[in-house]
Amino acid sequence: MVNSILTPDPQARAEEREAEPRVHHAPAELSDRFALGVTKLLRFTADTFFAKRYGHRAIVLETVAAVPGMVGAMFTHLTSLRKMKDDEGWIRTLMEEAENERMHLMTFIEIAQPTLFERLVILLAQWVFLLLFSILYLVSSRTAHRVVGYFEEEAVISYTLYLKEIDEGRSPNVPAPAIARHYWKMPDDATLRDVVLLVRADEAHHRDINHGIASQLDGQPFDPSAAAPYPSHADNIRLKG
């Protein structure tokens, strides 16, 4: 995958930007429309606040994006204990999602240092979102996963726009941070563009998984192997030294 990313051909890069289809789950009922409405509101807020400062946008949003997986894993774990029922592998999947989103954050912190104001926004946004998402998960875990699915749809779009900013020279294509090269097993000459493509692939996978869980909770069949391909990640996410 990385070799194709490094091609200098502008036409090839344009095609690569659009290679990830913008999969959209059409809302089927009121709870889906509620989930989509919440997502569009938050997208409008992010667009208004960050405009095209995609590095800083990624830092703030990834601190929030890492919350649902951990919340979902915790409540699924407690439900499994309480009902003495198998979790069907969702606990590990959701915890891995939370860790993956956290690694996105660790990567973008190396690229765009957050300001003091953005750090304060992160503190407020994370606590408010944690509280509201936990309540939503207790009321309707199906709706909560549908919200995350729509969140990830928007994330795929945002990272595609970030690629366009890089390709057209408005954002510098700096070398990939060491933590990113280690986590995604990238070559030493990897760049920010390579990182954004891999992050987008992660988000596409999370999109399909969360929409799939929501559908499964609604009684519909779901095959996790049908989700968008997940990039390879390092088993040990910590850098030596």
N, C-alpha and C positions, 0 to 999 in steps of 0.2 A: 504493500500500500504506500509506504513512504517513497519508494522509487518513483511512482507515478506523480506524487505530489511535487517532486523536484523539477518537473519538466518546465522549460521556460516559455513554451508556446502559449501565447495569450488565448488563442481559441481553445486549446486543450484545458487551460485553467478555467475558462468560462464554463466549459462543459462539466468540469469537475465540481465547480461550485453548485451546479444544479443536479449533480449526480444523485444526491439524496432526495428522493421524492418528498414533497410536502404532504405527508400522509395526514389526513384529517378525519377524525371520528365524527360523523354526523350525529348531532344530538337526537336521541330517540324519545326522550321523555323530559318531564319538568326538571328532574335532578340533573340531567345532562345539560340542559340549558342554563341552569343555575351555575354549574361548574364552568361552563364556557363563558358566562357573563363575568364571573369573578376573575377569570384569567384575562379577559379583554380589558377589564378595569385596571388590573395590575400592569398589563402591557402598556396601556396608555400612560400610567404613572411613571413607569420606567423610561418610556420614550420622552416624556416631558422633562424628567429630571436629568437624564444622562445624555439625551440627544444621540450623537454618534461617538461618544467616548466609550467604546466597547470594552476596553480593558477595565475601566473603572466600573462599568455596568456589570461585567462578569464577576468582579470581586464581591460587590454587594449582593447580587442575585444568587451566587453560589453559596453564600452563607445561609440563605433561606432555603435553597434547593436541597441542601443536605439534611434538612429537618424531617421531611415526610418519610423518608426511608427508615429513620431511627424510630419515629413515632409509630409507624406501621408495624415494624418489627416488634416493638415493645408490647403493643396491644395484641398482636397476633400470638406472641409468646404467652401472655397472660391468659388469653382465651384458650390456647392449647392446654395450659395447665389446669384451668378451671373446668373445662369440659372433658379433660383427659382424652384429647383427640389429636391425631397427627396434624401437623401444620402444612403438609404437602410440599415442604421445601421453601415456603415463602419467607420464613424468618431469615434464613441465610441470604436469600436473594435481596431482600429489602435492606439488610445490614450492609451488604456489599454495595448496593446503590448509594447508601449514605456515605460510605467510605470513598467511593468513586467521586461523588460530588465534592467531598472535602479535598480530595487531591486536585480537583479542578481549581479550587480556591488557592491551595498552596502554590500551584503553578502560576496563576495570574497575579498573585502578590509579588512574585519575582519580576513581573513584567510591568505592572502599573501600581506603584505604591499608593495605598489609600491615604487620603487626607484625614485630618482630625475630624472634620465634619462628617466624612463618609464613615469613619469608625463609629461615631455617635449614631448615625443612621442605622448602621449594622446592628448595634446593641438594641435599639428600639424595635427595628423591623423583626429581628429574630425572636425576641420575647413575645411580641404581639402575634406573630405568625405561629409560633409554637403553641400558644394558648388557644388561638382560634382553630388551628388545624386539629389539635387534640380533641377539642369539643366536637368538631365536625366528624372526626373518625369514630368517636363514641356514638354519635347520633346515626351516622351512615358511612360505614367504611367504603361502601361501593362509590358513593359520591366523592369521598376523599380521594380515592384512587383515580377517579375520572378527572378531578381537578388537576392532579399531578400529570396525568396523560396530556391534558391540554397545555399545562405549563411547559412540558417538554416539546410539544409541537411548536410553541413560540420560541423555545430555546434553539431548536433546529433552524428556524427562520433567522433568528438573531445572529447565530454563528455563520450562516450563509452570507448575511450582510457584512459581517466582520471580514470574511474572506474577500469580499468585493472591495472593502476599504483598503485591505493590504495589497490586492492585485492592482489597484488603480493608484497606489502610491500615497494615499492619505494617511495610512498607518504604517510605521516602519516595520519591515519584516526582520525583526531582531533574531539573534540565535536563540534556540529553545533553551530554557533553563535546565540545569543539571537534573533537578528533581523530575522534570517532565521526560527527559531522555531516559532516565532510569525507570520511571513508572510505566511508560509505554514501550520500553525496549527500543528506543530510537537510535539512529546512528549519530555520531558526534557532530556532524554538520547539519543536523536538523534545525529547522527554523520555526518561528512563531506560526507561520502558515501551516506547517505540518501539524503543530500542536492543535490549532483550531479545527483542522479536519478531523483529528482523532477525538477531540472533545465533542464535536458535532455527532460523530458516530456513537459515542457513549450516550448522548442525549436521545438519539433516535431509538436506541435499544431500550432505554428507560421509558420512552413514550409508549412503545409497543407493549412492554411488560405491564405497565400500570393500566393502560386501556384493557389489556387482556385480563388482569385481575378483576377490574371492575365488571367486565362482561361475565367472568366466571361467577362472581358473587351474585350476578343477576340470573344465574342458572344457564348461561350459554357456555358451550365448549370453548376451550382455549388451549392451544399448543404452544408452549414457550419457545420451541425450536423455530417457530415461524416469525419470531421477532427479528428486527433488523440486526445484522451481525455486530457482535461485540468485539472491539479491539482487544488484543492481547495485553494483559497487565502483568507487572512484576509480582511475584508471590510475596516478596519482602519489600514493602513500600518504603522502608527507611534507607536513606543514603548512608553508605559507610563513611565514618569519620564526620 
